Amino acid sequence: MRAKMRFIVGFLLCAHFASAVPPTFEHTYELWLEKDERASIEITEIGFENEKQNFDFYWTLFDTNKIVIHTKFRRFPRQFVLSMRRNLNWLTQTLIPDFTNPHLDRARLIIEFNDFDKGEAKFKIYIEDKGARLNVAFLDPNKTPLKPPFAPQNNKFVPAIVFGVERNDSFGKEPSIERQLGLPERSNNANDGR
């Protein structure tokens, strides 16, 4: 009787695991990055096209089989240490949570560290989005140069403010010869002659 039960339980377990389906990812991308070279993924939630969010990442240190990765998403920086050993070579980030069925309907990003060769690290990026709620653009620094988010747009010039300097009424005029030579300036006021 016990042998039959073991056989039935074993058969059911085998049937259950044989019917398992590997995960499917809606977006995948592969890239090579040098040290401190930044890559970015532009993510836009459908219905909120005006609110673009970037997932930025780069690596800083590689030591025989471990790599240090820095990420930034929604203004929160994180640091990971990934290894070439199995199941320690990936990180995950939830992009859009779903509170009704959190483990099945969430949109998430997975970065897998695959290889290191000649000062470059190979990463594979997977985005799981079963609800098709995201527009994704991979910004590879090797294909298109990335602009930092703080760079001035359209060559706008922002003048510097110098504190501690009195306002000069002769702004825009040539400086006096005394100022050019570094001498104290002459005063035109009659009250200054003490």
ChimeraX attribute file (.defattr): number of C-alpha atoms within 10 A of each C-alpha:
attribute: neighborCount
match mode: 1-to-1
recipient: residues
	/A:1	6
	/A:2	7
	/A:3	8
	/A:4	9
	/A:5	10
	/A:6	11
	/A:7	12
	/A:8	12
	/A:9	12
	/A:10	12
	/A:11	11
	/A:12	12
	/A:13	12
	/A:14	11
	/A:15	11
	/A:16	10
	/A:17	9
	/A:18	9
	/A:19	9
	/A:20	8
	/A:21	7
	/A:22	6
	/A:23	7
	/A:24	12
	/A:25	15
	/A:26	14
	/A:27	15
	/A:28	15
	/A:29	13
	/A:30	14
	/A:31	15
	/A:32	19
	/A:33	19
	/A:34	18
	/A:35	13
	/A:36	13
	/A:37	16
	/A:38	20
	/A:39	22
	/A:40	20
	/A:41	18
	/A:42	15
	/A:43	18
	/A:44	18
	/A:45	17
	/A:46	12
	/A:47	9
	/A:48	9
	/A:49	12
	/A:50	9
	/A:51	10
	/A:52	12
	/A:53	18
	/A:54	20
	/A:55	19
	/A:56	18
	/A:57	20
	/A:58	20
	/A:59	22
	/A:60	12
	/A:61	12
	/A:62	18
	/A:63	8
	/A:64	8
	/A:65	12
	/A:66	17
	/A:67	19
	/A:68	15
	/A:69	19
	/A:70	16
	/A:71	19
	/A:72	15
	/A:73	17
	/A:74	10
	/A:75	11
	/A:76	8
	/A:77	11
	/A:78	11
	/A:79	13
	/A:80	13
	/A:81	16
	/A:82	19
	/A:83	20
	/A:84	17
	/A:85	10
	/A:86	7
	/A:87	10
	/A:88	13
	/A:89	19
	/A:90	19
	/A:91	16
	/A:92	13
	/A:93	14
	/A:94	14
	/A:95	20
	/A:96	16
	/A:97	14
	/A:98	14
	/A:99	9
	/A:100	9
	/A:101	9
	/A:102	11
	/A:103	11
	/A:104	13
	/A:105	17
	/A:106	20
	/A:107	21
	/A:108	18
	/A:109	22
	/A:110	17
	/A:111	19
	/A:112	21
	/A:113	21
	/A:114	16
	/A:115	14
	/A:116	19
	/A:117	9
	/A:118	6
	/A:119	10
	/A:120	16
	/A:121	19
	/A:122	15
	/A:123	19
	/A:124	16
	/A:125	20
	/A:126	19
	/A:127	22
	/A:128	22
	/A:129	21
	/A:130	15
	/A:131	12
	/A:132	12
	/A:133	14
	/A:134	22
	/A:135	14
	/A:136	17
	/A:137	14
	/A:138	18
	/A:139	17
	/A:140	19
	/A:141	17
	/A:142	14
	/A:143	7
	/A:144	8
	/A:145	11
	/A:146	14
	/A:147	10
	/A:148	8
	/A:149	8
	/A:150	6
	/A:151	9
	/A:152	11
	/A:153	9
	/A:154	6
	/A:155	7
	/A:156	8
	/A:157	8
	/A:158	7
	/A:159	6
	/A:160	6
	/A:161	7
	/A:162	8
	/A:163	7
	/A:164	6
	/A:165	7
	/A:166	7
	/A:167	9
	/A:168	8
	/A:169	7
	/A:170	9
	/A:171	8
	/A:172	7
	/A:173	8
	/A:174	8
	/A:175	10
	/A:176	13
	/A:177	10
	/A:178	11
	/A:179	10
	/A:180	9
	/A:181	8
	/A:182	9
	/A:183	10
	/A:184	8
	/A:185	10
	/A:186	9
	/A:187	9
	/A:188	8
	/A:189	7
	/A:190	7
	/A:191	7
	/A:192	8
	/A:193	7
	/A:194	4
